[in-house]
């Protein structure tokens, strides 16, 4: 009985520690905000907070950005406004979490583009 009681006391402490570590790592991540027009990698002046690196939180706040290669693994990717264009099949956004993406509109645009090609 003493062993079970010890685990019952220890488990909530371990859970709280895990949540605290996750929140601390998320809070410490650097944020990059896109506010211009141009290439994700070439037009570095459009990134407030610097060009995103591994673990960065990325926000496309306005403007139009073209992704020509794959991104590093981002902490998060959010589009509150603006346009993201993938220039080729190698262009991929990699992120642990993505939010505020208008997937239905994106799929409709892909369908419209494919309908106008020779494929």
C-alpha positions as CSV (number, residue, x, y, z in Angstrom):
1,X,0.0,0.0,0.0
2,X,2.8,2.4,0.7
3,X,4.3,2.0,-2.7
4,X,1.0,2.7,-4.5
5,X,0.5,5.8,-2.3
6,X,4.0,7.1,-3.3
7,X,3.2,6.7,-7.0
8,X,-0.1,8.5,-6.6
9,X,1.8,11.5,-5.1
10,X,4.7,11.3,-7.6
11,X,2.6,11.1,-10.8
12,X,1.0,14.6,-10.5
13,X,4.4,16.1,-9.8
14,X,5.9,14.4,-12.9
15,X,2.9,15.6,-15.0
16,X,3.3,19.2,-13.8
17,X,7.1,19.1,-14.4
18,X,6.5,17.9,-18.0
19,X,3.9,20.6,-18.7
20,X,6.3,23.2,-17.3
21,X,9.1,22.1,-19.5
22,X,6.9,22.1,-22.6
23,X,5.7,25.7,-21.8
24,X,9.2,26.9,-21.1
25,X,10.6,25.5,-24.4
26,X,7.7,27.1,-26.4
27,X,8.0,30.4,-24.6
28,X,11.8,30.5,-25.4
29,X,11.3,30.0,-29.2
30,X,12.2,32.9,-31.4
31,X,9.4,34.5,-33.5
32,X,9.8,35.7,-37.1
33,X,7.1,37.7,-38.8
34,X,6.8,38.2,-42.5
35,X,5.4,41.5,-43.7
36,X,6.5,42.1,-47.2
37,X,6.5,40.6,-50.7
38,X,9.2,38.3,-52.1
39,X,11.2,35.1,-51.6
40,X,11.2,33.5,-48.1
41,X,15.0,33.0,-48.3
42,X,16.3,35.8,-50.6
43,X,14.3,38.8,-49.2
44,X,15.6,38.6,-45.6
45,X,14.6,42.2,-44.9
46,X,10.9,41.2,-44.9
47,X,11.4,39.1,-41.7
48,X,11.0,40.9,-38.5
49,X,13.0,38.8,-36.1
50,X,15.2,37.3,-38.8
51,X,15.0,34.5,-41.3
52,X,13.3,31.6,-39.5
53,X,15.5,28.8,-38.3
54,X,14.9,25.5,-36.7
55,X,12.3,25.8,-33.9
56,X,11.2,29.3,-34.8
57,X,7.6,30.4,-34.5
58,X,6.7,31.9,-37.9
59,X,3.8,34.3,-38.6
60,X,2.8,35.4,-42.1
61,X,1.1,38.6,-41.1
62,X,0.7,40.3,-44.5
63,X,2.1,40.5,-48.0
64,X,3.0,37.7,-50.3
65,X,5.9,35.2,-49.7
66,X,7.2,32.6,-52.1
67,X,8.8,29.4,-50.8
68,X,11.4,28.0,-53.2
69,X,12.8,25.2,-50.9
70,X,11.8,23.4,-47.8
71,X,11.9,25.2,-44.5
72,X,13.7,23.9,-41.5
73,X,11.5,22.2,-38.9
74,X,9.7,25.2,-37.4
75,X,8.1,25.3,-33.9
76,X,4.9,26.7,-35.4
77,X,3.6,28.2,-38.6
78,X,0.6,30.7,-38.6
79,X,-1.0,32.6,-41.4
80,X,-3.1,35.5,-40.1
81,X,-3.2,37.2,-43.5
82,X,-1.2,37.3,-46.7
83,X,-0.4,34.7,-49.4
84,X,2.1,31.8,-49.4
85,X,3.1,30.4,-52.8
86,X,5.0,27.2,-53.3
87,X,7.2,27.6,-56.3
88,X,7.9,23.9,-56.9
89,X,7.3,20.4,-55.5
90,X,10.4,20.7,-53.3
91,X,9.0,23.7,-51.4
92,X,7.6,22.4,-48.2
93,X,6.7,24.1,-44.8
94,X,7.7,21.9,-42.0
95,X,6.3,22.8,-38.6
96,X,5.2,21.1,-35.4
97,X,2.0,23.1,-35.4
98,X,0.1,25.0,-38.1
99,X,-2.8,27.3,-37.7
100,X,-5.1,29.8,-39.4
101,X,-4.6,28.1,-42.8
102,X,-7.5,28.4,-45.3
103,X,-7.2,24.8,-46.6
104,X,-10.5,24.9,-48.6
105,X,-9.4,28.0,-50.5
106,X,-6.0,26.5,-51.1
107,X,-7.4,23.3,-52.5
108,X,-9.7,25.3,-54.7
109,X,-6.8,27.3,-56.0
110,X,-4.8,24.1,-56.7
111,X,-7.7,22.7,-58.6
112,X,-8.0,25.8,-60.7
113,X,-4.3,25.9,-61.5
114,X,-4.2,22.2,-62.4
115,X,-7.3,22.7,-64.7
116,X,-5.3,25.2,-66.7
117,X,-2.2,23.1,-67.2
118,X,-1.4,20.4,-69.7
119,X,-1.2,17.7,-67.1
